[in-house]
Amino acid sequence: MIREIFNSIMGEGKYIGRRFIFIRFAGCPLNCLYCDEEHKKHVNLVEQYPSSGKFEKQNLESEEDIIKAVNKLKTPDLFSVSFTGGEPLLYHKEIKEISKILKNLGYRTFLESNGIFPERVFHFDIASIDIKLKDHFKNIGEEEYKKIYKNELKTIKKFYNMGTDVYAKIVITKDSKINDLVEISKDLSDIGDVMLCIQPATPINNIQPPSQKTLFKIMEACGEHLKDNVMLTLQIHKILNIL
């Protein structure tokens, strides 16, 4: 279930640069072209001490084991605990129980999800929903993509209505179409005050980011609906070569 637990900075999105403890879950039903999930083979690893990058295999079968690992990695500047993946909502029942304990201990809870399971959503303090584009997949039918996107919007709306600080993140490549991003921006603005984080793809498997000129065009176009609720974030953890 859990690949690793470690302490690092948030490398992308609205809370970039904040200190987090990451609980990374294994597995995802999607197969995005830019994803590095398939390269992560380790299971049940816990960082030996905060931000060391050194891991040891531990038993993480119970809620108590996971809470113990989180407490061990807590630092004074800690902002939140992130449930990430993979797709963490594959394990929504287990995460709900862990989340309750963490909140009772005074931790903020943060979810990073692709948003395709709106029926599994419950309250987190913060949620980052990774909206997919058609060019994120090698081969995907129109109806299949529409279903994914519809569920992502449902998830964002549910979080928004329950008071979670929810924002959307979109990885964009040189093949991403501005018109698609404009439509997404309109749909987000219809939900409410939702931040959109534009993230140029980190080059991997022949995936390339858009040009600088295109990035500015995309942000301006999205701003027609979202105003200043648009920001550009890079994967700074990869730039800095940290976890």
C-alpha positions as a Markdown table, in Angstrom:
| # | Residue | x | y | z |
|---|---|---|---|---|
| 1 | Met | 0.0 | 0.0 | 0.0 |
| 2 | Ile | 2.7 | 2.5 | 1.0 |
| 3 | Arg | 5.8 | 3.0 | -1.0 |
| 4 | Glu | 7.6 | 5.5 | 1.3 |
| 5 | Ile | 7.3 | 8.1 | 4.0 |
| 6 | Phe | 9.7 | 11.0 | 4.0 |
| 7 | Asn | 10.2 | 14.7 | 4.9 |
| 8 | Ser | 10.9 | 17.3 | 2.1 |
| 9 | Ile | 9.6 | 20.5 | 0.5 |
| 10 | Met | 6.5 | 20.6 | -1.6 |
| 11 | Gly | 8.0 | 20.8 | -5.1 |
| 12 | Glu | 5.0 | 22.0 | -7.1 |
| 13 | Gly | 1.6 | 23.6 | -6.9 |
| 14 | Lys | 0.1 | 26.3 | -4.7 |
| 15 | Tyr | 2.1 | 25.4 | -1.6 |
| 16 | Ile | 5.5 | 25.1 | -3.4 |
| 17 | Gly | 8.4 | 25.5 | -1.0 |
| 18 | Arg | 6.6 | 24.5 | 2.2 |
| 19 | Arg | 7.9 | 21.7 | 4.4 |
| 20 | Phe | 5.8 | 18.5 | 4.2 |
| 21 | Ile | 5.9 | 14.9 | 5.3 |
| 22 | Phe | 4.9 | 12.8 | 2.3 |
| 23 | Ile | 3.1 | 9.5 | 2.6 |
| 24 | Arg | 3.3 | 8.0 | -0.9 |
| 25 | Phe | 0.9 | 5.3 | -1.9 |
| 26 | Ala | 1.5 | 2.8 | -4.6 |
| 27 | Gly | -0.5 | 2.3 | -7.8 |
| 28 | Cys | -2.7 | 4.3 | -10.1 |
| 29 | Pro | -5.4 | 3.3 | -12.6 |
| 30 | Leu | -4.3 | 5.9 | -15.1 |
| 31 | Asn | -1.3 | 5.7 | -17.4 |
| 32 | Cys | -0.1 | 9.3 | -18.0 |
| 33 | Leu | 2.8 | 9.7 | -20.4 |
| 34 | Tyr | 4.8 | 11.9 | -18.1 |
| 35 | Cys | 4.3 | 9.7 | -14.9 |
| 36 | Asp | 7.3 | 8.2 | -13.1 |
| 37 | Glu | 5.2 | 6.0 | -10.9 |
| 38 | Glu | 6.3 | 2.8 | -12.7 |
| 39 | His | 9.9 | 3.5 | -11.8 |
| 40 | Lys | 9.2 | 3.5 | -8.0 |
| 41 | Lys | 9.5 | -0.2 | -7.0 |
| 42 | His | 10.3 | 0.2 | -3.3 |
| 43 | Val | 7.7 | -0.6 | -0.7 |
| 44 | Asn | 7.3 | 0.3 | 3.0 |
| 45 | Leu | 10.4 | 2.6 | 3.2 |
| 46 | Val | 10.7 | 5.3 | 5.9 |
| 47 | Glu | 13.3 | 8.0 | 5.9 |
| 48 | Gln | 15.8 | 7.5 | 8.7 |
| 49 | Tyr | 15.6 | 11.2 | 9.7 |
| 50 | Pro | 14.1 | 14.3 | 8.2 |
| 51 | Ser | 15.3 | 15.2 | 4.7 |
| 52 | Ser | 18.2 | 12.8 | 4.9 |
| 53 | Gly | 17.2 | 10.9 | 1.7 |
| 54 | Lys | 18.3 | 7.7 | 3.5 |
| 55 | Phe | 15.6 | 5.0 | 4.0 |
| 56 | Glu | 15.1 | 1.8 | 5.9 |
| 57 | Lys | 12.4 | -0.8 | 5.4 |
| 58 | Gln | 9.8 | -0.8 | 8.1 |
| 59 | Asn | 6.5 | -2.5 | 9.0 |
| 60 | Leu | 3.7 | -0.1 | 7.9 |
| 61 | Glu | 0.8 | -2.5 | 8.2 |
| 62 | Ser | -1.1 | -0.6 | 10.9 |
| 63 | Glu | -2.3 | 3.0 | 11.5 |
| 64 | Glu | 0.0 | 3.1 | 14.6 |
| 65 | Asp | 3.0 | 2.2 | 12.5 |
| 66 | Ile | 2.3 | 5.0 | 10.0 |
| 67 | Ile | 1.6 | 7.6 | 12.7 |
| 68 | Lys | 4.9 | 6.6 | 14.5 |
| 69 | Ala | 6.8 | 7.2 | 11.2 |
| 70 | Val | 5.2 | 10.6 | 10.7 |
| 71 | Asn | 5.9 | 11.7 | 14.3 |
| 72 | Lys | 9.5 | 10.6 | 13.9 |
| 73 | Leu | 9.9 | 12.9 | 10.8 |
| 74 | Lys | 8.2 | 15.9 | 12.2 |
| 75 | Thr | 10.2 | 19.2 | 12.1 |
| 76 | Pro | 9.3 | 22.6 | 13.7 |
| 77 | Asp | 8.7 | 24.2 | 10.2 |
| 78 | Leu | 6.3 | 21.4 | 9.1 |
| 79 | Phe | 3.3 | 22.7 | 7.2 |
| 80 | Ser | 1.3 | 19.6 | 6.5 |
| 81 | Val | 1.2 | 15.8 | 5.9 |
| 82 | Ser | 0.5 | 14.9 | 2.3 |
| 83 | Phe | -1.2 | 11.8 | 1.1 |
| 84 | Thr | 0.2 | 11.3 | -2.4 |
| 85 | Gly | 1.0 | 8.6 | -4.9 |
| 86 | Gly | 0.3 | 7.0 | -7.3 |
| 87 | Glu | -3.4 | 7.6 | -6.5 |
| 88 | Pro | -4.0 | 7.7 | -2.7 |
| 89 | Leu | -7.8 | 7.4 | -3.0 |
| 90 | Leu | -7.4 | 3.8 | -4.0 |
| 91 | Tyr | -6.9 | 3.4 | -0.2 |
| 92 | His | -9.6 | 5.9 | 0.9 |
| 93 | Lys | -10.8 | 3.9 | 3.9 |
| 94 | Glu | -7.4 | 3.5 | 5.4 |
| 95 | Ile | -6.5 | 7.1 | 4.7 |
| 96 | Lys | -9.7 | 8.4 | 6.3 |
| 97 | Glu | -8.7 | 6.7 | 9.6 |
| 98 | Ile | -5.1 | 7.8 | 9.4 |
| 99 | Ser | -6.3 | 11.4 | 8.6 |
| 100 | Lys | -8.5 | 11.5 | 11.6 |
| 101 | Ile | -5.7 | 10.5 | 13.9 |
| 102 | Leu | -3.3 | 13.1 | 12.4 |
| 103 | Lys | -5.9 | 15.9 | 12.7 |
| 104 | Asn | -6.4 | 15.0 | 16.4 |
| 105 | Leu | -2.6 | 15.3 | 16.8 |
| 106 | Gly | -2.7 | 18.8 | 15.3 |
| 107 | Tyr | -1.4 | 18.0 | 11.8 |
| 108 | Arg | -2.8 | 19.6 | 8.7 |
| 109 | Thr | -3.9 | 17.0 | 6.0 |
| 110 | Phe | -3.2 | 17.4 | 2.3 |
| 111 | Leu | -4.4 | 15.2 | -0.5 |
| 112 | Glu | -2.7 | 15.0 | -4.0 |
| 113 | Ser | -5.1 | 13.2 | -6.3 |
| 114 | Asn | -6.1 | 12.8 | -9.9 |
| 115 | Gly | -9.7 | 13.3 | -8.8 |
| 116 | Ile | -11.3 | 10.4 | -10.7 |
| 117 | Phe | -13.0 | 9.0 | -7.5 |
| 118 | Pro | -15.5 | 11.7 | -6.4 |
| 119 | Glu | -17.5 | 9.1 | -4.5 |
| 120 | Arg | -14.4 | 8.5 | -2.2 |
| 121 | Val | -13.9 | 12.1 | -1.2 |
| 122 | Phe | -13.9 | 13.3 | 2.4 |
| 123 | His | -12.6 | 16.4 | 4.1 |
| 124 | Phe | -8.9 | 17.3 | 4.0 |
| 125 | Asp | -7.5 | 20.7 | 5.0 |
| 126 | Ile | -6.0 | 21.1 | 1.5 |
| 127 | Ala | -6.5 | 19.2 | -1.8 |
| 128 | Ser | -4.6 | 19.4 | -5.1 |
| 129 | Ile | -6.4 | 17.8 | -8.0 |
| 130 | Asp | -4.3 | 17.0 | -11.1 |
| 131 | Ile | -6.6 | 17.6 | -14.1 |
| 132 | Lys | -5.7 | 15.5 | -17.1 |
| 133 | Leu | -5.5 | 16.6 | -20.7 |
| 134 | Lys | -6.1 | 14.4 | -23.8 |
| 135 | Asp | -2.4 | 14.7 | -24.7 |
| 136 | His | -1.4 | 13.1 | -21.3 |
| 137 | Phe | -2.4 | 9.7 | -22.7 |
| 138 | Lys | -1.0 | 7.7 | -25.6 |
| 139 | Asn | -4.4 | 6.5 | -26.8 |
| 140 | Ile | -7.7 | 7.5 | -25.2 |
| 141 | Gly | -11.2 | 7.6 | -26.5 |
| 142 | Glu | -13.3 | 10.7 | -26.4 |
| 143 | Glu | -15.9 | 9.2 | -24.0 |
| 144 | Glu | -13.3 | 7.8 | -21.7 |
| 145 | Tyr | -11.6 | 11.2 | -21.4 |
| 146 | Lys | -14.8 | 13.0 | -20.8 |
| 147 | Lys | -15.6 | 10.6 | -18.0 |
| 148 | Ile | -12.2 | 11.3 | -16.4 |
| 149 | Tyr | -12.6 | 15.1 | -16.7 |
| 150 | Lys | -16.2 | 15.0 | -15.4 |
| 151 | Asn | -15.1 | 13.2 | -12.3 |
| 152 | Glu | -12.2 | 15.6 | -11.7 |
| 153 | Leu | -14.6 | 18.5 | -11.8 |
| 154 | Lys | -17.0 | 16.7 | -9.4 |
| 155 | Thr | -14.2 | 16.0 | -7.0 |
| 156 | Ile | -13.1 | 19.7 | -7.0 |
| 157 | Lys | -16.7 | 20.9 | -6.5 |
| 158 | Lys | -17.2 | 18.5 | -3.6 |
| 159 | Phe | -14.0 | 19.6 | -1.9 |
| 160 | Tyr | -14.9 | 23.3 | -2.5 |
| 161 | Asn | -18.4 | 22.9 | -1.1 |
| 162 | Met | -17.1 | 21.1 | 2.1 |
| 163 | Gly | -14.6 | 23.9 | 2.8 |
| 164 | Thr | -11.4 | 22.2 | 1.7 |
| 165 | Asp | -8.8 | 24.6 | 0.3 |
| 166 | Val | -8.9 | 22.9 | -3.1 |
| 167 | Tyr | -6.9 | 23.9 | -6.2 |
| 168 | Ala | -6.3 | 22.4 | -9.6 |
| 169 | Lys | -3.0 | 21.6 | -11.2 |
| 170 | Ile | -2.4 | 20.8 | -14.9 |
| 171 | Val | 0.8 | 19.5 | -16.4 |
| 172 | Ile | 1.2 | 21.0 | -19.9 |
| 173 | Thr | 3.4 | 19.8 | -22.7 |
| 174 | Lys | 4.3 | 21.2 | -26.1 |
| 175 | Asp | 1.2 | 19.4 | -27.4 |
| 176 | Ser | -1.3 | 20.9 | -25.0 |
| 177 | Lys | -3.9 | 23.0 | -26.7 |
| 178 | Ile | -4.7 | 26.5 | -25.3 |
| 179 | Asn | -8.4 | 26.1 | -26.1 |
| 180 | Asp | -8.6 | 23.1 | -23.8 |
| 181 | Leu | -7.0 | 25.0 | -21.0 |
| 182 | Val | -9.4 | 27.9 | -21.5 |
| 183 | Glu | -12.4 | 25.6 | -21.2 |
| 184 | Ile | -11.0 | 24.1 | -18.0 |
| 185 | Ser | -10.5 | 27.6 | -16.6 |
| 186 | Lys | -14.1 | 28.4 | -17.4 |
| 187 | Asp | -15.4 | 25.3 | -15.6 |
| 188 | Leu | -13.2 | 26.0 | -12.6 |
| 189 | Ser | -14.5 | 29.6 | -12.4 |
| 190 | Asp | -18.0 | 28.2 | -12.5 |
| 191 | Ile | -17.2 | 26.2 | -9.3 |
| 192 | Gly | -15.8 | 29.2 | -7.4 |
| 193 | Asp | -12.6 | 30.7 | -6.2 |
| 194 | Val | -10.3 | 27.9 | -7.3 |
| 195 | Met | -6.6 | 28.4 | -8.1 |
| 196 | Leu | -5.2 | 26.9 | -11.3 |
| 197 | Cys | -1.5 | 25.9 | -11.2 |
| 198 | Ile | 0.0 | 25.5 | -14.6 |
| 199 | Gln | 3.0 | 23.1 | -14.5 |
| 200 | Pro | 5.3 | 22.7 | -17.6 |
| 201 | Ala | 6.1 | 19.1 | -18.0 |
| 202 | Thr | 9.6 | 18.0 | -16.8 |
| 203 | Pro | 11.2 | 16.4 | -19.8 |
| 204 | Ile | 10.7 | 12.6 | -19.6 |
| 205 | Asn | 10.1 | 9.8 | -22.2 |
| 206 | Asn | 10.2 | 12.4 | -25.1 |
| 207 | Ile | 7.7 | 14.6 | -23.3 |
| 208 | Gln | 8.7 | 18.3 | -23.7 |
| 209 | Pro | 7.3 | 21.5 | -22.1 |
| 210 | Pro | 5.8 | 24.3 | -24.1 |
| 211 | Ser | 7.9 | 27.3 | -25.1 |
| 212 | Gln | 8.2 | 30.4 | -22.9 |
| 213 | Lys | 6.0 | 32.4 | -25.3 |
| 214 | Thr | 3.3 | 29.7 | -25.1 |
| 215 | Leu | 3.4 | 29.6 | -21.3 |
| 216 | Phe | 2.6 | 33.3 | -21.1 |
| 217 | Lys | -0.2 | 32.9 | -23.7 |
| 218 | Ile | -1.8 | 30.1 | -21.7 |
| 219 | Met | -1.7 | 32.0 | -18.4 |
| 220 | Glu | -3.3 | 35.1 | -20.1 |
| 221 | Ala | -5.9 | 33.0 | -21.7 |
| 222 | Cys | -6.8 | 31.2 | -18.5 |
| 223 | Gly | -6.9 | 34.6 | -16.7 |
| 224 | Glu | -9.8 | 35.6 | -18.8 |
| 225 | His | -11.9 | 33.4 | -16.6 |
| 226 | Leu | -9.8 | 32.9 | -13.4 |
| 227 | Lys | -8.3 | 36.5 | -13.2 |
| 228 | Asp | -5.3 | 36.3 | -10.9 |
| 229 | Asn | -6.1 | 32.7 | -9.8 |
| 230 | Val | -3.5 | 31.4 | -12.2 |
| 231 | Met | 0.1 | 30.6 | -11.3 |
| 232 | Leu | 3.0 | 28.9 | -12.9 |
| 233 | Thr | 4.9 | 26.3 | -10.9 |
| 234 | Leu | 7.9 | 24.2 | -11.8 |
| 235 | Gln | 8.9 | 20.9 | -10.2 |
| 236 | Ile | 11.6 | 22.5 | -8.0 |
| 237 | His | 12.3 | 19.3 | -6.2 |
| 238 | Lys | 13.6 | 17.9 | -9.5 |
| 239 | Ile | 15.6 | 21.1 | -10.2 |
| 240 | Leu | 17.2 | 20.9 | -6.7 |
| 241 | Asn | 17.6 | 17.1 | -7.0 |
| 242 | Ile | 15.8 | 16.4 | -3.7 |
| 243 | Leu | 12.9 | 14.0 | -2.9 |
